[in-house]
Amino acid sequence: MYGLDGRSAIVTGGGKGIGKGITECLARAGVKVCINYNATPGMAEATRDALLKEGADVFIYKADIADSAQCRMMADETVKRHGRLDILINNAALQTNDSVVEANMKGYKRLMDVNAKGAALMMRACIKYLKQSPCGRIVNISSVHGKRPTDCDAVYSMSKGALQMLTREAAIEFGKYGITVNSILPGGTIIEGKTDPGKKYGDLSDTSTIAGPPGENGARYVAGVGMPYHSGELIVYLASENAGHLTGAAIRLDGGLMII
């Protein structure tokens, strides 16, 4: 439907959570995918193995995206295996839920290095290959927290706000190469280990209204809480030629959370 057969993508943090949903949707659309991971090899392997059984062309690659050399090696390996690179999805992120005064400087630096600097390093590592693509695409996974402040995760929100400005700057800089750069701002999304029933978010059997992190208790979602495939399906469109006129955008994908 979207003409993505044979194209190649890197999805950072692509083995779990929203990244897994993105990987699955791209692979099922015919895209060859490098599934990046750093600290969760088992989840990346499970995602890879399930997609290989479906006939997808995917592989996993361990890299810390806060390290420029590792970013370059992952980009090079992807092109070595797939012969090209067309799509970069900057999804990998840390969320520590620290307030301004709670965040220690070591944790602050690590979060910013991964969430904001890591995306920039991946762009730098991939740009020479994306320039060669007939349809170069970059999508950054930001968050509604990059737009609306809370009282629970100040540093995370700061990093996601930075990611949105990076999106705008890169859209201008890379536009002359025909590369579009957009960001997606998910709201609450059900993912492993974070929003499992009985854990942090409580009972999610009724997804029309859930309790969010501290400071968002009783958060309401007009269209229900998100699932990883919601981001994945949007990215399939953004990666296609159909979306060639859309760049520099920050697309809220929050089930209507921000309009209430």
Backbone bond lengths (Angstrom), bond angles and torsions (degrees), N, CA, C in turn:
res aa  C-N    CA-C-N  psi(-1)  N-CA   C-N-CA  omega(-1)  CA-C   N-CA-C  phi
1 M - - - 1.464 - - 1.518 111.97 -
2 Y 1.340 116.32 -39.55 1.465 119.93 -176.26 1.522 113.22 -105.45
3 G 1.303 118.63 1.48 1.456 120.81 175.38 1.500 115.05 67.65
4 L 1.334 117.79 37.26 1.463 120.93 -176.57 1.526 113.32 -100.22
5 D 1.301 118.27 1.00 1.464 120.80 -179.04 1.525 111.50 -54.34
6 G 1.340 115.79 128.76 1.457 120.75 175.32 1.506 115.21 86.83
7 R 1.320 117.93 -6.63 1.450 119.55 177.76 1.526 110.24 -79.35
8 S 1.308 115.80 165.76 1.465 121.24 -171.76 1.518 110.49 -126.88
9 A 1.335 115.92 139.84 1.460 120.87 -177.21 1.519 111.18 -137.80
10 I 1.330 114.78 153.40 1.462 123.03 165.17 1.516 106.93 -113.89
11 V 1.338 116.11 129.95 1.456 121.55 174.19 1.520 107.42 -118.47
12 T 1.328 117.07 108.42 1.466 118.45 179.10 1.531 108.89 -73.82
13 G 1.323 115.75 140.92 1.459 119.11 -173.96 1.516 111.42 59.86
14 G 1.329 116.26 37.08 1.466 121.05 -170.05 1.509 116.10 -85.85
15 G 1.332 118.05 4.72 1.458 119.79 -176.09 1.503 114.92 -98.99
16 K 1.330 117.91 -7.72 1.460 119.96 -176.64 1.516 110.45 -149.46
17 G 1.328 115.47 164.65 1.449 121.49 174.39 1.518 113.84 57.50
18 I 1.328 116.32 -140.77 1.464 120.96 179.02 1.519 110.35 -59.97
19 G 1.339 116.81 -37.21 1.459 120.03 178.78 1.510 112.59 -59.74
20 K 1.321 117.52 -38.59 1.459 121.34 177.42 1.522 110.80 -64.08
21 G 1.331 116.74 -43.26 1.458 119.94 177.41 1.514 112.08 -61.05
22 I 1.326 116.39 -38.42 1.470 120.72 177.96 1.524 110.33 -66.65
23 T 1.335 115.88 -47.06 1.462 120.32 179.42 1.518 110.98 -57.18
24 E 1.317 116.88 -46.64 1.464 120.81 -178.20 1.522 111.91 -62.12
25 C 1.328 117.10 -45.14 1.467 120.03 -178.31 1.522 111.59 -66.27
26 L 1.336 117.53 -42.43 1.460 119.94 178.42 1.522 110.78 -64.58
27 A 1.334 117.25 -46.35 1.464 120.53 -178.35 1.519 110.89 -61.41
28 R 1.328 117.46 -40.06 1.461 120.53 -179.80 1.517 112.48 -73.28
29 A 1.344 116.58 -15.10 1.462 120.98 174.09 1.523 111.61 -89.75
30 G 1.341 116.98 3.83 1.463 120.81 176.85 1.505 115.20 97.44
31 V 1.341 117.85 7.79 1.461 121.42 -179.19 1.528 109.70 -86.15
32 K 1.322 116.74 138.57 1.458 122.60 171.80 1.522 107.58 -82.07
33 V 1.339 116.94 130.44 1.462 119.11 -169.56 1.524 112.11 -126.21
34 C 1.333 115.16 130.75 1.453 122.71 165.17 1.523 107.18 -89.50
35 I 1.337 115.56 115.87 1.461 121.56 -179.21 1.527 107.85 -94.04
36 N 1.303 116.18 103.99 1.469 120.51 179.70 1.524 111.17 -81.82
37 Y 1.325 115.70 143.94 1.457 121.76 171.23 1.517 107.29 -147.84
38 N 1.328 115.17 166.98 1.458 119.68 174.54 1.522 111.08 -131.48
39 A 1.330 116.92 -55.32 1.470 120.24 -172.83 1.527 114.62 -109.24
40 T 1.338 118.43 -2.94 1.468 120.24 -175.18 1.532 110.96 -128.10
41 P 1.323 118.33 68.50 1.464 120.37 -177.71 1.519 113.66 -61.16
42 G 1.336 117.71 -37.15 1.455 120.27 -177.70 1.519 112.77 -61.22
43 M 1.313 116.69 -40.82 1.462 120.58 179.97 1.525 111.19 -70.53
44 A 1.321 116.57 -38.50 1.469 120.00 176.81 1.525 110.68 -64.62
45 E 1.319 116.16 -41.84 1.473 119.76 179.20 1.522 111.16 -64.09
46 A 1.326 116.80 -40.53 1.469 119.97 179.71 1.526 111.22 -64.71
47 T 1.326 116.59 -41.44 1.466 120.47 177.76 1.520 110.48 -63.83
48 R 1.323 116.51 -46.32 1.471 120.77 177.69 1.523 111.45 -58.66
49 D 1.331 116.74 -49.73 1.465 120.46 -174.40 1.526 111.64 -62.85
50 A 1.329 116.60 -39.86 1.464 119.94 179.40 1.529 111.06 -64.48
51 L 1.333 116.68 -39.84 1.465 119.84 -179.34 1.524 111.71 -73.99
52 L 1.326 117.18 -34.86 1.467 119.22 175.95 1.523 110.70 -61.00
53 K 1.325 117.38 -36.98 1.461 120.81 177.68 1.524 111.63 -64.52
54 E 1.328 115.84 -25.77 1.465 120.25 177.92 1.528 111.66 -85.17
55 G 1.344 117.02 -3.77 1.460 120.71 179.84 1.509 114.42 92.56
56 A 1.341 117.28 9.98 1.469 120.44 -179.91 1.519 110.45 -74.94
57 D 1.330 115.33 158.17 1.467 122.38 177.16 1.524 107.69 -104.51
58 V 1.337 116.17 93.20 1.459 121.13 -176.83 1.522 109.72 -136.60
59 F 1.328 115.88 155.42 1.456 120.97 171.35 1.517 108.63 -147.16
60 I 1.325 116.59 160.99 1.463 120.26 179.39 1.524 109.61 -106.28
61 Y 1.336 114.61 151.61 1.463 119.97 -178.89 1.520 108.72 -146.01
62 K 1.310 116.61 123.97 1.461 122.11 178.42 1.519 109.77 -84.64
63 A 1.304 116.07 124.13 1.465 120.66 177.21 1.515 109.44 -158.93
64 D 1.309 116.35 139.54 1.453 123.43 171.94 1.517 106.67 -90.43
65 I 1.322 117.49 110.41 1.460 120.23 -173.19 1.525 112.84 -71.96
66 A 1.316 117.10 -6.42 1.475 119.63 173.87 1.516 111.79 -80.59
67 D 1.334 117.39 -2.09 1.462 123.44 -179.51 1.528 109.36 -112.97
68 S 1.313 117.04 117.46 1.466 120.95 -173.42 1.526 112.62 -62.35
69 A 1.341 117.23 -37.94 1.464 119.90 -179.66 1.523 111.15 -64.32
70 Q 1.318 116.27 -41.38 1.458 119.20 179.28 1.528 111.46 -67.06
71 C 1.330 116.81 -35.47 1.472 120.43 175.30 1.519 110.50 -61.38
72 R 1.328 117.33 -45.51 1.464 120.82 -179.11 1.526 111.13 -63.83
73 M 1.333 116.38 -42.07 1.461 119.25 -178.90 1.524 111.37 -64.89
74 M 1.322 117.25 -36.65 1.466 120.34 178.52 1.529 110.79 -68.03
75 A 1.309 117.62 -41.97 1.460 120.49 177.77 1.532 110.39 -62.71
76 D 1.329 116.18 -43.98 1.467 120.36 -179.98 1.535 111.13 -63.23
77 E 1.325 116.71 -41.79 1.466 120.53 -179.00 1.528 110.75 -66.92
78 T 1.306 117.42 -36.26 1.459 120.64 178.19 1.526 110.67 -63.00
79 V 1.318 116.21 -44.97 1.466 119.89 179.35 1.529 110.77 -68.74
80 K 1.313 116.63 -35.32 1.468 120.42 176.90 1.525 110.44 -60.63
81 R 1.328 116.96 -41.99 1.463 121.50 -177.08 1.524 112.54 -80.16
82 H 1.330 116.13 -39.79 1.460 119.89 -171.66 1.525 113.53 -104.70
83 G 1.333 116.58 -11.71 1.456 119.29 177.79 1.511 114.63 81.32
84 R 1.318 117.18 -2.44 1.463 120.98 -177.01 1.526 109.21 -169.57
85 L 1.336 116.11 169.35 1.453 121.80 171.73 1.522 107.38 -145.27
86 D 1.320 115.69 122.18 1.459 121.64 -175.75 1.521 113.85 -116.15
87 I 1.321 116.56 -26.56 1.465 120.62 -168.83 1.527 109.49 -135.59
88 L 1.322 116.59 129.48 1.462 122.04 173.21 1.517 108.24 -120.18
89 I 1.339 115.70 122.92 1.462 121.40 176.22 1.524 108.36 -112.92
90 N 1.317 116.77 111.09 1.464 122.29 178.03 1.520 108.70 -90.07
91 N 1.326 115.07 93.21 1.457 121.22 -175.45 1.527 113.33 -112.12
92 A 1.331 118.14 -32.41 1.470 121.26 -173.54 1.526 111.25 -56.18
93 A 1.330 115.85 136.29 1.469 119.87 -178.20 1.515 110.18 -160.59
94 L 1.327 114.10 157.50 1.457 122.47 172.17 1.521 108.61 -112.37
95 Q 1.324 116.36 147.30 1.471 120.59 174.68 1.514 107.97 -139.92
96 T 1.319 116.27 113.34 1.466 121.12 -174.58 1.518 113.64 -104.02
97 N 1.345 116.80 -10.59 1.468 121.65 -179.83 1.529 112.38 55.43
98 D 1.317 116.18 45.28 1.462 122.02 176.06 1.528 110.17 -101.76
99 S 1.309 115.74 142.95 1.461 119.95 173.88 1.530 109.13 -79.33
100 V 1.319 116.17 177.44 1.456 120.99 -179.99 1.522 111.05 -57.99
101 V 1.324 117.59 -43.15 1.461 120.26 -175.94 1.527 112.75 -85.40
102 E 1.347 117.67 -20.24 1.462 120.25 -179.14 1.524 113.00 -80.81
103 A 1.305 117.12 -29.16 1.464 120.87 -173.88 1.525 110.30 -67.48
104 N 1.349 116.41 122.37 1.457 117.92 173.69 1.520 109.25 -81.75
105 M 1.289 117.72 158.78 1.455 120.93 -171.64 1.529 112.76 -66.22
106 K 1.326 117.17 -32.65 1.455 119.72 178.11 1.529 110.08 -66.33
107 G 1.332 116.38 -45.87 1.460 120.21 178.67 1.518 111.77 -66.85
108 Y 1.336 116.79 -38.26 1.469 121.86 177.79 1.523 110.54 -59.30
109 K 1.323 116.09 -48.24 1.461 119.91 -178.45 1.520 111.36 -63.97
110 R 1.326 116.86 -42.37 1.458 119.59 -178.70 1.521 111.16 -63.90
111 L 1.328 117.32 -43.16 1.460 120.10 179.83 1.523 111.38 -63.19
112 M 1.322 117.34 -45.73 1.458 120.31 179.55 1.524 111.43 -66.77
113 D 1.338 117.00 -35.73 1.466 120.82 178.76 1.520 111.64 -62.87
114 V 1.330 116.88 -39.07 1.462 120.28 -179.62 1.523 111.01 -79.92
115 N 1.321 117.03 -53.63 1.460 120.94 -169.75 1.523 114.19 -71.16
116 A 1.312 118.03 -38.06 1.469 120.92 -176.54 1.526 111.75 -108.64
117 K 1.326 116.75 -57.35 1.464 120.10 -179.42 1.524 111.04 -62.11
118 G 1.335 117.61 -38.00 1.465 120.50 -179.03 1.516 112.45 -59.24
119 A 1.322 116.80 -40.05 1.463 120.00 178.19 1.529 111.05 -64.15
120 A 1.327 116.26 -41.45 1.470 119.66 178.50 1.521 111.16 -65.32
121 L 1.337 116.97 -41.04 1.464 119.89 178.39 1.521 111.63 -63.68
122 M 1.334 116.60 -38.34 1.465 118.96 177.82 1.526 111.24 -66.34
123 M 1.310 117.69 -38.36 1.463 120.20 176.11 1.524 110.17 -60.55
124 R 1.321 116.62 -45.37 1.467 120.78 -179.30 1.527 110.97 -62.95
125 A 1.329 116.31 -37.65 1.461 120.09 -178.66 1.518 112.11 -71.86
126 C 1.328 116.96 -29.99 1.469 121.13 -172.06 1.526 114.24 -100.38
127 I 1.326 118.08 -15.61 1.461 119.72 -168.70 1.524 113.07 -60.72
128 K 1.331 118.48 -36.18 1.464 118.86 -178.26 1.520 111.29 -64.80
129 Y 1.332 116.88 -29.66 1.459 120.59 177.89 1.526 111.28 -83.39
130 L 1.320 117.35 -38.99 1.458 120.49 179.15 1.531 111.55 -63.77
131 K 1.325 116.76 -31.79 1.469 120.26 176.56 1.527 111.74 -61.11
132 Q 1.331 116.88 -28.23 1.462 121.59 -177.93 1.525 112.32 -84.40
133 S 1.316 116.86 -10.63 1.456 120.71 -178.03 1.525 110.85 -79.75
134 P 1.321 117.65 143.20 1.467 119.48 174.63 1.521 112.50 -73.32
135 C 1.334 116.16 -9.50 1.466 120.15 -176.71 1.528 109.15 -151.28
136 G 1.344 116.35 64.04 1.456 120.50 -177.63 1.523 111.83 -70.19
137 R 1.329 114.75 135.00 1.462 119.95 -176.35 1.533 110.49 -138.78
138 I 1.338 116.08 136.50 1.458 122.28 171.71 1.519 107.44 -128.02
139 V 1.327 116.07 131.25 1.463 120.75 175.24 1.523 108.14 -129.89
140 N 1.322 116.14 126.49 1.461 122.83 178.12 1.522 109.59 -103.00
141 I 1.332 116.60 131.36 1.456 119.85 177.86 1.528 108.36 -90.98
142 S 1.311 114.89 102.31 1.462 121.66 177.81 1.529 107.68 -93.17
143 S 1.304 118.63 -138.78 1.459 121.93 -177.50 1.526 108.61 -169.48
144 V 1.332 116.45 155.68 1.465 118.85 172.08 1.528 110.56 -61.06
145 H 1.338 116.97 -21.23 1.460 120.39 177.61 1.528 112.08 -69.53
146 G 1.327 117.40 -16.29 1.450 120.16 174.51 1.510 112.69 -78.02
147 K 1.331 116.07 -8.18 1.469 121.25 -179.84 1.521 111.80 -114.73
148 R 1.347 116.27 -40.19 1.456 119.93 -176.91 1.522 109.99 -113.26
149 P 1.321 118.94 121.60 1.469 120.36 -179.48 1.522 111.79 -70.39
150 T 1.326 115.11 153.46 1.459 121.73 174.71 1.525 107.64 -129.89
151 D 1.325 116.74 -176.79 1.460 119.33 177.96 1.524 110.50 -112.10
152 C 1.354 116.38 26.63 1.464 117.18 -173.03 1.522 114.64 -130.74
153 D 1.305 118.62 -24.23 1.471 118.62 -173.96 1.523 110.80 -145.99
154 A 1.319 115.67 62.68 1.468 121.77 -171.92 1.527 112.65 -59.15
155 V 1.325 117.92 -45.07 1.464 119.86 -175.41 1.526 110.64 -68.90
156 Y 1.321 116.93 -40.30 1.465 120.93 175.48 1.531 110.00 -58.37
157 S 1.328 116.51 -46.95 1.462 120.06 179.28 1.521 111.54 -60.92
158 M 1.320 116.71 -40.68 1.460 120.71 177.36 1.524 111.15 -60.15
159 S 1.325 115.92 -43.24 1.467 119.64 -178.26 1.517 111.36 -65.65
160 K 1.329 116.34 -37.11 1.460 119.73 -179.03 1.525 111.30 -74.36
161 G 1.325 116.72 -31.37 1.460 119.37 172.41 1.515 111.23 -65.12
162 A 1.330 116.13 -40.67 1.466 120.39 176.79 1.524 111.30 -62.28
163 L 1.321 116.25 -37.12 1.457 120.75 -179.31 1.524 111.35 -65.25
164 Q 1.318 116.90 -34.35 1.457 119.63 177.49 1.528 111.42 -68.40
165 M 1.331 118.27 -38.56 1.461 119.60 176.75 1.523 110.79 -69.67
166 L 1.338 117.09 -37.16 1.462 119.98 174.53 1.520 110.34 -58.64
167 T 1.323 117.08 -39.91 1.462 121.43 178.33 1.524 110.51 -58.01
168 R 1.316 116.98 -46.76 1.466 120.80 -177.60 1.530 111.28 -66.09
169 E 1.322 115.68 -45.32 1.467 118.98 -179.89 1.531 110.99 -62.47
170 A 1.332 116.85 -44.36 1.466 120.17 -178.77 1.523 111.22 -67.31
171 A 1.324 117.34 -34.80 1.467 119.82 178.42 1.523 110.76 -59.95
172 I 1.337 115.82 -40.37 1.469 119.90 177.98 1.529 110.43 -69.23
173 E 1.319 116.21 -47.52 1.464 120.66 -175.16 1.526 112.91 -65.96
174 F 1.343 117.25 -38.41 1.461 120.69 -173.93 1.525 113.31 -95.55
175 G 1.337 116.50 -5.04 1.460 119.28 -178.15 1.517 113.49 -59.41
176 K 1.321 116.30 -33.57 1.470 119.66 -178.65 1.525 112.45 -66.80
177 Y 1.328 116.77 -15.05 1.469 120.91 177.05 1.524 111.99 -97.79
178 G 1.332 117.16 4.39 1.457 120.55 -177.79 1.516 113.79 77.39
179 I 1.338 116.81 15.42 1.458 121.71 -179.20 1.529 108.77 -96.25
180 T 1.324 116.83 125.76 1.452 119.94 175.28 1.519 110.04 -93.89
181 V 1.332 115.97 149.14 1.468 122.34 179.79 1.518 108.13 -134.85
182 N 1.320 116.55 119.24 1.459 121.92 -179.53 1.518 110.29 -134.21
183 S 1.318 116.19 164.52 1.461 120.54 175.33 1.524 109.30 -127.78
184 I 1.334 114.44 149.61 1.456 122.17 175.07 1.520 107.78 -113.45
185 L 1.324 116.45 137.47 1.459 122.13 -179.09 1.526 109.25 -115.11
186 P 1.336 117.67 85.64 1.467 118.77 178.35 1.526 111.23 -69.39
187 G 1.324 114.67 152.90 1.458 120.84 168.33 1.519 108.46 -94.26
188 G 1.316 117.49 -151.55 1.464 120.63 178.27 1.518 110.91 -58.67
189 T 1.313 116.83 130.18 1.461 122.26 -176.60 1.526 109.39 -133.46
190 I 1.294 116.42 134.96 1.459 120.75 -179.48 1.522 109.36 -77.28
191 I 1.323 117.35 113.78 1.456 121.97 179.05 1.520 110.18 -136.65
192 E 1.320 115.36 164.81 1.454 121.22 -176.74 1.527 111.19 -61.84
193 G 1.353 114.83 136.07 1.456 119.98 170.83 1.508 115.75 74.88
194 K 1.338 118.05 -7.41 1.456 119.63 -177.56 1.521 110.95 -119.68
195 T 1.305 117.32 -44.08 1.459 120.89 -178.63 1.520 111.18 -121.42
196 D 1.327 117.02 26.24 1.462 119.73 174.61 1.525 109.80 -65.18
197 P 1.339 117.34 143.19 1.465 119.03 176.09 1.525 110.62 -54.90
198 G 1.319 115.97 138.79 1.455 120.80 178.62 1.506 113.80 88.00
199 K 1.332 116.90 -8.85 1.456 119.81 178.32 1.527 109.12 -102.00
200 K 1.292 116.74 -136.47 1.455 121.07 -169.16 1.532 114.34 -58.79
201 Y 1.343 117.54 -37.49 1.447 120.00 -173.75 1.526 113.39 -97.25
202 G 1.327 117.56 0.92 1.455 119.00 178.27 1.515 112.70 75.19
203 D 1.339 116.61 -152.38 1.457 122.65 -174.72 1.521 110.35 -77.59
204 L 1.332 115.93 119.02 1.468 120.15 -179.42 1.516 111.71 -106.30
205 S 1.336 117.84 20.55 1.459 119.48 -179.54 1.527 110.91 -64.07
206 D 1.324 117.19 -31.35 1.458 121.88 173.78 1.513 107.74 -104.61
207 T 1.329 116.50 99.85 1.467 119.90 -174.09 1.521 112.66 -87.65
208 S 1.320 118.38 5.44 1.458 119.09 177.26 1.524 111.54 -77.22
209 T 1.335 116.55 -21.52 1.458 120.41 176.38 1.517 108.54 -148.99
210 I 1.302 118.03 125.90 1.452 121.11 -179.98 1.514 109.71 -132.97
211 A 1.305 114.86 159.18 1.464 119.61 173.62 1.508 108.50 -89.98
212 G 1.308 116.20 124.17 1.450 120.43 -178.42 1.515 111.49 -87.31
213 P 1.322 117.89 -164.00 1.464 122.28 178.09 1.521 110.31 -62.51
214 P 1.337 118.22 169.77 1.467 120.11 176.89 1.519 110.86 -50.48
215 G 1.324 115.94 131.82 1.461 119.69 -176.81 1.507 112.89 97.76
216 E 1.369 117.22 -12.01 1.463 120.16 178.17 1.531 110.63 -123.86
217 N 1.299 118.44 21.99 1.457 120.85 -177.83 1.520 110.53 -56.49
218 G 1.328 115.08 131.23 1.443 120.04 -178.85 1.516 113.49 79.88
219 A 1.330 119.08 15.26 1.464 121.53 178.66 1.520 110.00 -55.97
220 R 1.323 117.50 132.06 1.463 121.29 -177.16 1.522 110.70 -108.38
221 Y 1.314 114.59 142.76 1.458 121.98 -179.27 1.520 108.09 -121.82
222 V 1.315 117.17 114.94 1.460 121.62 -177.46 1.518 110.99 -57.68
223 A 1.326 116.41 -44.06 1.465 121.44 -176.64 1.522 112.31 -105.67
224 G 1.336 117.48 16.99 1.458 120.32 179.30 1.517 112.36 90.54
225 V 1.311 115.50 162.15 1.462 121.35 178.66 1.528 109.54 -70.15
226 G 1.322 116.54 155.69 1.459 120.53 -174.15 1.517 114.41 -80.55
227 M 1.321 114.32 158.79 1.452 123.18 172.41 1.530 107.56 -122.28
228 P 1.331 118.55 154.49 1.465 120.23 -178.18 1.525 114.08 -56.06
229 Y 1.324 117.31 -34.25 1.468 118.23 -177.95 1.523 112.69 -68.34
230 H 1.337 117.78 -20.28 1.462 118.89 176.73 1.531 110.20 -60.89
231 S 1.329 116.63 -45.97 1.467 120.30 176.39 1.517 110.71 -65.52
232 G 1.334 116.77 -39.79 1.462 120.77 -179.17 1.513 112.91 -61.68
233 E 1.322 116.87 -42.94 1.464 119.88 -178.92 1.523 111.57 -67.55
234 L 1.331 116.65 -36.86 1.468 119.58 176.51 1.520 110.34 -65.82
235 I 1.312 117.38 -38.84 1.459 120.56 -179.23 1.519 111.53 -67.62
236 V 1.321 118.33 -34.92 1.468 120.12 175.42 1.525 109.83 -56.85
237 Y 1.330 116.25 -42.55 1.467 119.10 176.83 1.528 111.23 -66.91
238 L 1.328 117.77 -47.03 1.465 120.50 -177.80 1.524 112.01 -62.46
239 A 1.337 116.73 -28.23 1.460 120.65 180.00 1.521 112.98 -78.83
240 S 1.296 117.00 -11.45 1.465 120.83 -174.43 1.522 112.02 -88.50
241 E 1.322 115.42 168.35 1.454 120.70 176.11 1.525 111.24 -68.45
242 N 1.331 116.90 -22.94 1.466 120.62 179.12 1.518 112.20 -59.77
243 A 1.333 116.59 -26.40 1.465 121.46 -175.97 1.525 112.28 -97.94
244 G 1.307 117.61 18.94 1.464 121.25 -175.12 1.514 114.92 -62.83
245 H 1.341 117.86 -20.65 1.469 120.40 -178.87 1.521 112.24 -92.60
246 L 1.330 117.10 -0.85 1.457 121.64 -176.22 1.523 109.80 -106.72
247 T 1.328 117.09 113.69 1.462 120.27 178.48 1.522 109.90 -152.59
248 G 1.329 116.04 151.23 1.451 121.67 -178.88 1.518 113.52 74.35
249 A 1.321 116.58 13.14 1.468 120.59 -174.67 1.520 111.60 -92.11
250 A 1.323 115.32 152.03 1.463 122.89 171.55 1.529 106.29 -117.53
251 I 1.312 116.72 105.30 1.461 121.96 -171.85 1.527 109.82 -98.71
252 R 1.331 117.27 114.65 1.461 120.70 176.78 1.517 109.66 -73.72
253 L 1.314 115.84 127.16 1.461 122.28 178.57 1.530 106.39 -127.84
254 D 1.331 115.26 69.85 1.455 120.95 -165.30 1.520 114.55 -124.42
255 G 1.332 116.75 15.53 1.462 118.98 179.98 1.515 114.05 63.09
256 G 1.315 116.42 20.61 1.468 120.84 179.78 1.513 114.40 85.06
257 L 1.317 117.76 9.99 1.471 121.48 -177.68 1.525 112.07 -55.18
258 M 1.331 116.98 -42.77 1.473 121.03 -171.71 1.522 113.43 -77.97
259 I 1.328 118.62 -8.49 1.457 119.07 -179.12 1.519 113.30 -95.01
260 I 1.339 115.93 -4.62 1.469 119.26 -179.11 1.536 109.54 -95.82
